[in-house]
Amino acid sequence: MSAEYFIAVAVVLFCMGIVGVVSRRSIFVLYMSLELILNSINLILATFANVSNQSAHSVLALIIIGIIAAEATLFLAMIVHLYRQKRDIDSSSYNLLAQGGSNDK
């Protein structure tokens, strides 16, 4: 398969991730959309590593995989904490900073 197919798949994944970030209000859907964006970038880096025969792109792709794993752990822990706190994962219910209020209500 040529590199154009992989880049086309990565662009589709990236666009799906952007649409998910912009249009959804659930924190879990936002998280999954960010994962799609990061994985599409990783697919492009792996494609460039295969085409150019340079190991720098492969090393960068492995570093991004490690960052994605750490980000997944932190974000899922944050989702569990927020759900336990308010029993809701809708992002519109977490607007304390937007209102400029304090937590002393």
N, CA, C and O atoms as a MOPAC input file, in Angstrom:
PM7 MOZYME 1SCF
protein

 N      0.84500 1    -1.18500 1     0.00000 1
 C      0.00000 1     0.00000 1     0.00000 1
 C      0.88100 1     1.23600 1     0.00000 1
 O      1.97300 1     1.24500 1     0.56800 1
 N      0.38700 1     2.26900 1    -0.64400 1
 C      1.18700 1     3.48700 1    -0.70900 1
 C      0.89100 1     4.38200 1     0.49500 1
 O     -0.06500 1     4.17900 1     1.24300 1
 N      1.75000 1     5.36700 1     0.63900 1
 C      1.64800 1     6.25500 1     1.79400 1
 C      0.39900 1     7.13100 1     1.73300 1
 O     -0.08700 1     7.58900 1     2.76800 1
 N     -0.12400 1     7.36700 1     0.52800 1
 C     -1.30200 1     8.22900 1     0.40400 1
 C     -2.51100 1     7.64000 1     1.12400 1
 O     -3.31300 1     8.37900 1     1.69500 1
 N     -2.64500 1     6.31400 1     1.10100 1
 C     -3.76800 1     5.67800 1     1.79400 1
 C     -3.66800 1     5.88400 1     3.31100 1
 O     -4.66400 1     6.18300 1     3.97000 1
 N     -2.48100 1     5.72500 1     3.84300 1
 C     -2.30200 1     5.91400 1     5.28200 1
 C     -2.52800 1     7.36400 1     5.69100 1
 O     -3.11600 1     7.63800 1     6.73700 1
 N     -2.06200 1     8.28300 1     4.86500 1
 C     -2.27100 1     9.69700 1     5.16100 1
 C     -3.75000 1    10.05100 1     5.05600 1
 O     -4.25100 1    10.85100 1     5.84600 1
 N     -4.45100 1     9.46600 1     4.09300 1
 C     -5.89500 1     9.71600 1     3.96600 1
 C     -6.64500 1     9.19400 1     5.19200 1
 O     -7.55000 1     9.86300 1     5.69100 1
 N     -6.28300 1     8.01300 1     5.67900 1
 C     -6.91000 1     7.47300 1     6.88700 1
 C     -6.60400 1     8.36900 1     8.08700 1
 O     -7.47900 1     8.62000 1     8.91500 1
 N     -5.37200 1     8.84600 1     8.17800 1
 C     -4.99000 1     9.72300 1     9.29000 1
 C     -5.76100 1    11.03800 1     9.23800 1
 O     -6.17000 1    11.55300 1    10.27800 1
 N     -5.96300 1    11.58400 1     8.04900 1
 C     -6.71600 1    12.82800 1     7.91700 1
 C     -8.17600 1    12.60900 1     8.31800 1
 O     -8.76900 1    13.46200 1     8.97800 1
 N     -8.75400 1    11.48700 1     7.92900 1
 C    -10.13200 1    11.18200 1     8.30900 1
 C    -10.24000 1    11.03300 1     9.82600 1
 O    -11.17700 1    11.55600 1    10.43000 1
 N     -9.29400 1    10.32700 1    10.44600 1
 C     -9.30700 1    10.18300 1    11.89800 1
 C     -9.15200 1    11.53400 1    12.59400 1
 O     -9.82800 1    11.81100 1    13.58400 1
 N     -8.26000 1    12.36700 1    12.07100 1
 C     -8.04100 1    13.69000 1    12.65900 1
 C     -9.30700 1    14.53500 1    12.57200 1
 O     -9.67600 1    15.20100 1    13.53900 1
 N     -9.97300 1    14.51300 1    11.42100 1
 C    -11.21200 1    15.28700 1    11.25600 1
 C    -12.31800 1    14.76700 1    12.16500 1
 O    -13.08500 1    15.55100 1    12.72400 1
 N    -12.40300 1    13.43800 1    12.31500 1
 C    -13.39100 1    12.87700 1    13.24000 1
 C    -13.11400 1    13.33200 1    14.66800 1
 O    -14.04600 1    13.62600 1    15.41700 1
 N    -11.84500 1    13.39000 1    15.04600 1
 C    -11.47900 1    13.85100 1    16.37700 1
 C    -11.82200 1    15.31200 1    16.59800 1
 O    -12.32400 1    15.68300 1    17.65900 1
 N    -11.55500 1    16.14400 1    15.60000 1
 C    -11.88000 1    17.57100 1    15.71400 1
 C    -13.38600 1    17.76800 1    15.83100 1
 O    -13.84400 1    18.56600 1    16.64900 1
 N    -14.15900 1    17.05000 1    15.02300 1
 C    -15.62400 1    17.15500 1    15.09900 1
 C    -16.10700 1    16.70400 1    16.47700 1
 O    -17.01000 1    17.31700 1    17.04500 1
 N    -15.52000 1    15.64900 1    17.01200 1
 C    -15.90900 1    15.17700 1    18.34100 1
 C    -15.59000 1    16.17500 1    19.43600 1
 O    -16.37700 1    16.33900 1    20.36800 1
 N    -14.45400 1    16.84300 1    19.34300 1
 C    -14.07700 1    17.83500 1    20.35200 1
 C    -15.00100 1    19.04800 1    20.28300 1
 O    -15.39800 1    19.58800 1    21.31500 1
 N    -15.33800 1    19.47100 1    19.07900 1
 C    -16.13300 1    20.68600 1    18.91300 1
 C    -17.61100 1    20.45500 1    19.22700 1
 O    -18.25800 1    21.32900 1    19.80400 1
 N    -18.14900 1    19.30500 1    18.86200 1
 C    -19.59800 1    19.13800 1    18.90600 1
 C    -20.13400 1    18.42000 1    20.14100 1
 O    -21.33000 1    18.52000 1    20.41400 1
 N    -19.33300 1    17.72400 1    20.87800 1
 C    -19.84900 1    16.92600 1    21.99900 1
 C    -19.63500 1    17.61300 1    23.33100 1
 O    -18.74200 1    18.44700 1    23.47800 1
 N    -20.46500 1    17.25600 1    24.29900 1
 C    -20.35500 1    17.84500 1    25.62600 1
 C    -19.93000 1    16.83300 1    26.67700 1
 O    -19.56200 1    17.22800 1    27.78300 1
 N    -19.96800 1    15.57500 1    26.38100 1
 C    -19.56500 1    14.56400 1    27.35000 1
 C    -18.04500 1    14.55000 1    27.48000 1
 O    -17.33000 1    14.56900 1    26.47800 1
 N    -17.56300 1    14.51700 1    28.70500 1
 C    -16.12200 1    14.53000 1    28.93700 1
 C    -15.47200 1    13.27600 1    28.36900 1
 O    -14.35400 1    13.32800 1    27.85900 1
 N    -16.17300 1    12.14900 1    28.45800 1
 C    -15.60900 1    10.91000 1    27.93500 1
 C    -15.48400 1    10.95700 1    26.41300 1
 O    -14.50100 1    10.45800 1    25.86600 1
 N    -16.45100 1    11.54100 1    25.72600 1
 C    -16.37100 1    11.67800 1    24.26400 1
 C    -15.25200 1    12.64200 1    23.89400 1
 O    -14.55800 1    12.42800 1    22.90000 1
 N    -15.06600 1    13.70100 1    24.68000 1
 C    -13.94500 1    14.60900 1    24.44300 1
 C    -12.61600 1    13.87500 1    24.56300 1
 O    -11.70300 1    14.08200 1    23.76200 1
 N    -12.52000 1    13.02300 1    25.56400 1
 C    -11.30400 1    12.23400 1    25.75500 1
 C    -11.05900 1    11.31200 1    24.55500 1
 O     -9.93900 1    11.24200 1    24.04800 1
 N    -12.08400 1    10.61800 1    24.10800 1
 C    -11.92400 1     9.71000 1    22.97000 1
 C    -11.57000 1    10.47800 1    21.69400 1
 O    -10.81400 1     9.97900 1    20.86000 1
 N    -12.10700 1    11.67700 1    21.54100 1
 C    -11.78600 1    12.49400 1    20.37200 1
 C    -10.32700 1    12.94300 1    20.40700 1
 O     -9.66100 1    12.96600 1    19.37200 1
 N     -9.83100 1    13.29800 1    21.58200 1
 C     -8.41100 1    13.65500 1    21.70000 1
 C     -7.51700 1    12.46600 1    21.39800 1
 O     -6.45100 1    12.62200 1    20.80300 1
 N     -7.94700 1    11.27600 1    21.80400 1
 C     -7.18200 1    10.06800 1    21.48700 1
 C     -7.13700 1     9.82900 1    19.97700 1
 O     -6.10500 1     9.42700 1    19.44100 1
 N     -8.25400 1    10.07600 1    19.29400 1
 C     -8.27400 1     9.94000 1    17.83200 1
 C     -7.29600 1    10.90700 1    17.18100 1
 O     -6.58500 1    10.54000 1    16.24500 1
 N     -7.25800 1    12.14000 1    17.67100 1
 C     -6.34200 1    13.13200 1    17.11100 1
 C     -4.89100 1    12.70700 1    17.31100 1
 O     -4.09000 1    12.77100 1    16.37900 1
 N     -4.55300 1    12.27500 1    18.51600 1
 C     -3.16800 1    11.86600 1    18.78500 1
 C     -2.78700 1    10.61900 1    17.98700 1
 O     -1.65900 1    10.51600 1    17.50500 1
 N     -3.71200 1     9.67700 1    17.84300 1
 C     -3.40200 1     8.47800 1    17.06500 1
 C     -3.27500 1     8.77600 1    15.58000 1
 O     -2.50200 1     8.11200 1    14.88900 1
 N     -4.01200 1     9.75200 1    15.07300 1
 C     -3.84300 1    10.11500 1    13.66700 1
 C     -2.47400 1    10.74400 1    13.42500 1
 O     -1.84100 1    10.49000 1    12.40000 1
 N     -2.02400 1    11.55800 1    14.36500 1
 C     -0.67700 1    12.13600 1    14.25100 1
 C      0.37400 1    11.03400 1    14.31100 1
 O      1.37100 1    11.07200 1    13.59000 1
 N      0.14200 1    10.06500 1    15.17000 1
 C      1.06800 1     8.94100 1    15.28700 1
 C      1.10300 1     8.12500 1    13.99800 1
 O      2.16900 1     7.66100 1    13.59200 1
 N     -0.04000 1     7.94400 1    13.35300 1
 C     -0.08700 1     7.21500 1    12.07700 1
 C      0.68000 1     7.95000 1    10.99200 1
 O      1.36300 1     7.32100 1    10.18300 1
 N      0.57800 1     9.25700 1    10.96600 1
 C      1.33900 1    10.03400 1     9.98000 1
 C      2.83600 1     9.91900 1    10.23800 1
 O      3.61900 1     9.78000 1     9.29800 1
 N      3.23900 1     9.97800 1    11.50500 1
 C      4.67000 1     9.83300 1    11.81500 1
 C      5.18600 1     8.45000 1    11.43100 1
 O      6.29000 1     8.32500 1    10.90000 1
 N      4.39800 1     7.41700 1    11.69300 1
 C      4.81900 1     6.06800 1    11.31700 1
 C      4.89700 1     5.92800 1     9.79500 1
 O      5.77500 1     5.23700 1     9.27900 1
 N      3.99200 1     6.57400 1     9.08700 1
 C      4.02600 1     6.53800 1     7.62300 1
 C      5.26900 1     7.23400 1     7.09300 1
 O      5.93500 1     6.72500 1     6.19100 1
 N      5.58200 1     8.40500 1     7.65600 1
 C      6.79100 1     9.11500 1     7.23200 1
 C      8.04900 1     8.32500 1     7.56800 1
 O      9.02300 1     8.36500 1     6.81600 1
 N      8.04200 1     7.61200 1     8.68200 1
 C      9.19800 1     6.78800 1     9.03000 1
 C      9.37300 1     5.66300 1     8.02700 1
 O     10.49900 1     5.31200 1     7.67600 1
 N      8.27200 1     5.09800 1     7.56600 1
 C      8.34600 1     4.01200 1     6.58700 1
 C      8.79700 1     4.52100 1     5.22600 1
 O      9.57500 1     3.85700 1     4.54100 1
 N      8.31600 1     5.69200 1     4.82900 1
 C      8.65200 1     6.23400 1     3.51200 1
 C     10.08400 1     6.74100 1     3.46200 1
 O     10.79100 1     6.49800 1     2.48400 1
 N     10.52100 1     7.44200 1     4.50400 1
 C     11.84200 1     8.08000 1     4.46800 1
 C     12.97200 1     7.19900 1     4.99000 1
 O     14.14100 1     7.56400 1     4.86400 1
 N     12.64700 1     6.05200 1     5.57300 1
 C     13.64100 1     5.13900 1     6.13200 1
 C     14.53600 1     5.81300 1     7.17100 1
 O     15.72700 1     5.51200 1     7.26200 1
 N     13.96300 1     6.71500 1     7.94400 1
 C     14.68800 1     7.36800 1     9.02600 1
 C     14.10800 1     6.91300 1    10.35300 1
 O     12.89600 1     6.75000 1    10.49600 1
 N     14.97800 1     6.71200 1    11.30600 1
 C     14.51800 1     6.22300 1    12.60100 1
 C     14.00600 1     7.34500 1    13.50300 1
 O     13.38600 1     7.06800 1    14.53000 1
 N     14.25000 1     8.58700 1    13.14600 1
 C     13.80300 1     9.69900 1    13.99000 1
 C     12.28600 1     9.73700 1    14.10000 1
 O     11.74900 1    10.00800 1    15.17400 1
 N     11.59500 1     9.46900 1    13.00300 1
 C     10.13500 1     9.46100 1    13.02900 1
 C      9.61300 1     8.29600 1    13.87300 1
 O      8.61500 1     8.43900 1    14.58000 1
 N     10.27600 1     7.16300 1    13.80100 1
 C      9.85600 1     6.00900 1    14.60400 1
 C     10.04800 1     6.27500 1    16.09100 1
 O      9.20200 1     5.90900 1    16.90800 1
 N     11.15300 1     6.90900 1    16.43700 1
 C     11.40900 1     7.22800 1    17.84200 1
 C     10.37400 1     8.23000 1    18.34600 1
 O      9.87100 1     8.10300 1    19.46200 1
 N     10.06300 1     9.21600 1    17.52700 1
 C      9.04400 1    10.18900 1    17.91700 1
 C      7.67600 1     9.53200 1    18.06400 1
 O      6.91100 1     9.89500 1    18.95900 1
 N      7.35900 1     8.57700 1    17.20600 1
 C      6.09100 1     7.84900 1    17.32100 1
 C      6.04600 1     7.03800 1    18.61300 1
 O      4.99700 1     6.96800 1    19.25400 1
 N      7.14800 1     6.43200 1    19.00300 1
 C      7.18200 1     5.68900 1    20.26500 1
 C      7.04600 1     6.61000 1    21.47400 1
 O      6.40600 1     6.24800 1    22.46100 1
 N      7.64200 1     7.78900 1    21.40100 1
 C      7.50100 1     8.75800 1    22.48800 1
 C      6.04600 1     9.20300 1    22.60200 1
 O      5.52400 1     9.34600 1    23.70700 1
 N      5.39700 1     9.41800 1    21.47200 1
 C      3.99400 1     9.81700 1    21.49100 1
 C      3.12300 1     8.71500 1    22.05500 1
 O      2.15400 1     9.00500 1    22.75600 1
 N      3.43500 1     7.45700 1    21.77200 1
 C      2.67500 1     6.34400 1    22.35900 1
 C      2.80100 1     6.36900 1    23.87700 1
 O      1.81800 1     6.13300 1    24.58000 1
 N      3.98600 1     6.64900 1    24.39100 1
 C      4.17000 1     6.76200 1    25.83900 1
 C      3.38900 1     7.92600 1    26.42700 1
 O      2.81100 1     7.80800 1    27.50700 1
 N      3.37000 1     9.05300 1    25.71800 1
 C      2.61200 1    10.21400 1    26.18500 1
 C      1.12300 1     9.91300 1    26.17700 1
 O      0.40400 1    10.31200 1    27.09300 1
 N      0.65600 1     9.21100 1    25.15100 1
 C     -0.76600 1     8.84200 1    25.07500 1
 C     -1.14000 1     7.92600 1    26.23500 1
 O     -2.22100 1     8.06800 1    26.80700 1
 N     -0.26900 1     6.99400 1    26.58900 1
 C     -0.55700 1     6.08200 1    27.70300 1
 C     -0.63100 1     6.84400 1    29.02800 1
 O     -1.51700 1     6.58800 1    29.84400 1
 N      0.29200 1     7.77400 1    29.23900 1
 C      0.26700 1     8.56800 1    30.47400 1
 C     -0.95200 1     9.48600 1    30.50800 1
 O     -1.58300 1     9.65200 1    31.55200 1
 N     -1.27300 1    10.07100 1    29.37800 1
 C     -2.43800 1    10.95000 1    29.29300 1
 C     -3.71700 1    10.17000 1    29.53100 1
 O     -4.63300 1    10.67100 1    30.18300 1
 N     -3.79600 1     8.95600 1    29.01600 1
 C     -4.99000 1     8.12900 1    29.21600 1
 C     -5.18400 1     7.81200 1    30.68800 1
 O     -6.30700 1     7.85700 1    31.19200 1
 N     -4.11900 1     7.49600 1    31.36800 1
 C     -4.20900 1     7.18800 1    32.79400 1
 C     -4.70600 1     8.38600 1    33.59000 1
 O     -5.60800 1     8.25500 1    34.41700 1
 N     -4.12400 1     9.54600 1    33.34300 1
 C     -4.52400 1    10.74200 1    34.07900 1
 C     -5.94800 1    11.17600 1    33.73600 1
 O     -6.71500 1    11.54700 1    34.62500 1
 N     -6.30000 1    11.13000 1    32.46700 1
 C     -7.61900 1    11.60400 1    32.06800 1
 C     -8.71500 1    10.67900 1    32.56900 1
 O     -9.76300 1    11.15400 1    33.00500 1
 N     -8.50100 1     9.37800 1    32.51800 1
 C     -9.51100 1     8.46000 1    33.03400 1
 C     -9.65000 1     8.58400 1    34.55200 1
 O    -10.75700 1     8.46500 1    35.07800 1
 N     -8.55500 1     8.82000 1    35.25600 1
 C     -8.64200 1     9.06000 1    36.70100 1
 C     -9.41500 1    10.34500 1    36.98600 1
 O    -10.18700 1    10.41400 1    37.94200 1
 N     -9.20500 1    11.34700 1    36.16400 1
 C     -9.93100 1    12.59900 1    36.33000 1
 C    -11.42800 1    12.40300 1    36.05500 1
 O    -12.26100 1    12.96700 1    36.76600 1
 N    -11.77200 1    11.62700 1    35.05400 1
 C    -13.18500 1    11.35800 1    34.75400 1
 C    -13.84100 1    10.62700 1    35.92200 1
 O    -14.96400 1    10.95800 1    36.30200 1
 N    -13.16100 1     9.64500 1    36.49000 1
 C    -13.71100 1     8.91400 1    37.63400 1
 C    -13.91000 1     9.85800 1    38.82200 1
 O    -14.93500 1     9.79400 1    39.50200 1
 N    -12.93200 1    10.73200 1    39.07000 1
 C    -13.04700 1    11.68700 1    40.17300 1
 C    -14.21400 1    12.64800 1    39.95600 1
 O    -14.99100 1    12.89400 1    40.87800 1
 N    -14.34400 1    13.19100 1    38.74800 1
 C    -15.43700 1    14.11700 1    38.46500 1
 C    -16.78700 1    13.43700 1    38.54900 1
 O    -17.75700 1    14.04400 1    39.00500 1
 N    -16.86700 1    12.18900 1    38.11700 1
 C    -18.13400 1    11.46400 1    38.20700 1
 C    -18.51500 1    11.20500 1    39.66500 1
 O    -19.68400 1    11.32200 1    40.03300 1
 N    -17.54200 1    10.85800 1    40.48200 1
 C    -17.83000 1    10.63500 1    41.90000 1
 C    -18.23700 1    11.92700 1    42.60300 1
 O    -19.00100 1    11.90600 1    43.56800 1
 N    -17.72600 1    13.03600 1    42.11800 1
 C    -18.01100 1    14.31300 1    42.75100 1
 C    -19.42100 1    14.81200 1    42.43000 1
 O    -20.13200 1    15.25400 1    43.33200 1
 N    -19.84100 1    14.74900 1    41.15500 1
 C    -21.13200 1    15.31400 1    40.75700 1
 C    -22.10300 1    14.30200 1    40.16000 1
 O    -23.24800 1    14.65600 1    39.87900 1
 N    -21.69100 1    13.07200 1    39.96200 1
 C    -22.51600 1    12.03100 1    39.34000 1
 C    -22.96200 1    12.42700 1    37.93100 1
 O    -24.05600 1    12.07800 1    37.48800 1
 N    -22.08900 1    13.16400 1    37.23800 1
 C    -22.39300 1    13.61700 1    35.88400 1
 C    -21.06900 1    13.84000 1    35.15900 1
 O    -20.10900 1    14.33200 1    35.75300 1
 N    -21.01700 1    13.47800 1    33.87800 1
 C    -19.80200 1    13.72400 1    33.11000 1
 C    -20.05700 1    14.66800 1    31.94000 1
 O    -19.29800 1    14.69000 1    30.97100 1
 N    -21.12100 1    15.44100 1    32.03900 1
 C    -21.41400 1    16.44500 1    31.02600 1
 C    -20.53500 1    17.66700 1    31.28800 1
 O    -20.50300 1    18.18900 1    32.40200 1
 N    -19.82600 1    18.11400 1    30.25900 1
 C    -18.86000 1    19.20100 1    30.46100 1
 C    -19.52600 1    20.52800 1    30.77800 1
 O    -18.87000 1    21.41400 1    31.32500 1
 N    -20.79600 1    20.70000 1    30.46000 1
 C    -21.46000 1    21.96700 1    30.77000 1
 C    -21.73800 1    22.12100 1    32.26600 1
 O    -21.98700 1    23.23400 1    32.72900 1
 N    -21.70100 1    21.04000 1    33.02100 1
 C    -21.92100 1    21.15500 1    34.46200 1
 C    -20.64700 1    21.51400 1    35.21700 1
 O    -20.68900 1    21.72700 1    36.42900 1
 N    -19.53300 1    21.58400 1    34.52700 1
 C    -18.25900 1    21.96100 1    35.14200 1
 C    -17.83400 1    23.31900 1    34.59900 1
 O    -16.88200 1    23.41300 1    33.82400 1
 N    -18.54000 1    24.36800 1    35.00500 1
 C    -18.27700 1    25.71200 1    34.49000 1
 C    -17.92600 1    26.69000 1    35.59900 1
 O    -18.22800 1    27.87800 1    35.48700 1
 N    -17.30600 1    26.22300 1    36.65000 1
 C    -16.98100 1    27.06600 1    37.79300 1
 C    -16.00100 1    28.17900 1    37.40900 1
 O    -16.16400 1    29.31600 1    37.85100 1
 N    -14.99800 1    27.87200 1    36.60000 1
 C    -14.03600 1    28.88800 1    36.19600 1
 C    -14.64500 1    29.88400 1    35.22900 1
 O    -14.26800 1    31.05600 1    35.23400 1
 N    -15.57700 1    29.44600 1    34.40000 1
 C    -16.21000 1    30.34600 1    33.44000 1
 C    -17.08900 1    31.36700 1    34.14000 1
 O    -17.23000 1    32.49200 1    33.66000 1
 N    -17.68300 1    30.99500 1    35.26900 1
 C    -18.53300 1    31.90600 1    36.01500 1
 C    -17.73600 1    32.82700 1    36.92400 1
 O    -18.25500 1    33.84700 1    37.37800 1
 N    -16.49900 1    32.49000 1    37.19400 1
 C    -15.67600 1    33.29800 1    38.07300 1
 C    -16.03600 1    33.13400 1    39.53600 1
 O    -15.68200 1    33.97000 1    40.36700 1
 N    -16.73500 1    32.06600 1    39.84800 1
 C    -17.17200 1    31.83700 1    41.22400 1
 C    -16.14900 1    31.05700 1    42.01100 1
 O    -15.11200 1    30.64300 1    41.49300 1
 N    -16.46000 1    30.87100 1    43.25200 1
 C    -15.58400 1    30.07100 1    44.10700 1
 C    -16.28200 1    28.77700 1    44.45600 1
 O    -17.44400 1    28.57700 1    44.10400 1
 N    -15.58500 1    27.91000 1    45.13800 1
 C    -16.09800 1    26.60400 1    45.49800 1
 C    -16.75900 1    26.61800 1    46.87100 1
 O    -17.08100 1    25.55400 1    47.40100 1
 N    -16.96900 1    27.78900 1    47.45900 1
 C    -17.47900 1    27.91900 1    48.83200 1
 C    -18.98500 1    28.10200 1    48.89700 1
 O    -19.46100 1    28.78400 1    49.80400 1
 N    -19.73600 1    27.54900 1    48.01300 1
 C    -21.18600 1    27.73100 1    47.98800 1
 C    -21.90100 1    26.84300 1    48.95000 1
 O    -23.12800 1    26.88800 1    49.03700 1

